[in-house]
Amino acid sequence: MHTWRVYARRVSDLPDVRDGLTRKERVVLTVLSRLEGERAGASLPLPMLYGRVLEHVDMSQAELVAIVARLGARRA
């Protein structure tokens, strides 16, 4: 069972062939889209995004910041 978890974690860190996004990047984009819809396009605080992302996938704050920066987020 332990080796399966290690394998699953390694596989989820690989970019998908369809769009080049990892599972974590896809979760961040999905959650970001939902939150922007809820907030009617208003600027979104990073701690709110982090809290919602943690409901779906485990990652550190530094990892989230790196993903958001890599995906091209800008400060409002």
C-alpha positions as CSV (number, residue, x, y, z in Angstrom):
1,M,0.0,0.0,0.0
2,H,2.8,2.4,0.9
3,T,4.5,2.0,-2.5
4,W,1.2,2.7,-4.3
5,R,0.9,6.0,-2.5
6,V,4.5,6.9,-3.5
7,Y,3.7,6.0,-7.1
8,A,0.4,7.9,-7.1
9,R,2.2,11.0,-5.8
10,R,4.9,10.8,-8.5
11,V,2.3,10.3,-11.2
12,S,0.2,13.3,-10.0
13,D,3.3,15.5,-10.2
14,L,3.8,14.7,-13.9
15,P,2.4,17.2,-16.4
16,D,-0.6,16.0,-18.4
17,V,-0.1,15.5,-22.1
18,R,-3.3,17.3,-23.0
19,D,-2.3,20.7,-21.6
20,G,1.0,20.4,-19.7
21,L,-0.5,21.1,-16.3
22,T,0.1,19.0,-13.2
23,R,-2.8,17.9,-11.0
24,K,-2.0,20.7,-8.5
25,E,-1.9,23.4,-11.2
26,R,-5.2,22.2,-12.6
27,V,-6.8,22.3,-9.1
28,V,-5.5,25.8,-8.5
29,L,-6.9,27.0,-11.8
30,T,-10.3,25.3,-11.1
31,V,-10.6,26.7,-7.6
32,L,-9.5,30.2,-8.8
33,S,-12.1,30.2,-11.5
34,R,-14.9,29.2,-9.0
35,L,-13.8,31.9,-6.5
36,E,-13.7,34.6,-9.2
37,G,-17.2,33.6,-10.1
38,E,-18.3,33.8,-6.5
39,R,-16.7,37.2,-6.0
40,A,-17.9,38.6,-9.3
41,G,-14.4,39.3,-10.6
42,A,-13.2,41.1,-7.5
43,S,-9.6,40.6,-6.5
44,L,-8.9,37.4,-4.7
45,P,-6.8,37.2,-1.5
46,L,-4.2,34.5,-1.7
47,P,-5.0,33.1,1.8
48,M,-8.6,32.5,0.6
49,L,-7.3,30.7,-2.5
50,Y,-4.9,28.6,-0.3
51,G,-7.7,27.5,2.0
52,R,-9.9,26.4,-0.8
53,V,-7.1,24.6,-2.6
54,L,-6.2,22.7,0.5
55,E,-9.7,21.2,0.5
56,H,-8.7,19.3,-2.7
57,V,-5.0,18.8,-2.6
58,D,-2.1,19.0,0.0
59,M,0.5,21.6,-0.8
60,S,2.6,24.2,1.1
61,Q,2.0,27.9,0.8
62,A,5.3,28.3,-1.0
63,E,4.2,25.7,-3.6
64,L,0.9,27.6,-4.1
65,V,2.7,30.9,-4.6
66,A,5.1,29.3,-7.1
67,I,2.2,27.8,-9.1
68,V,0.2,31.1,-9.1
69,A,3.3,33.0,-10.2
70,R,4.1,30.4,-12.9
71,L,0.5,30.6,-14.2
72,G,0.9,34.3,-14.7
73,A,-1.0,35.9,-11.8
74,R,-0.7,39.7,-11.4
75,R,-1.2,41.9,-8.4
76,A,-4.3,44.1,-8.6
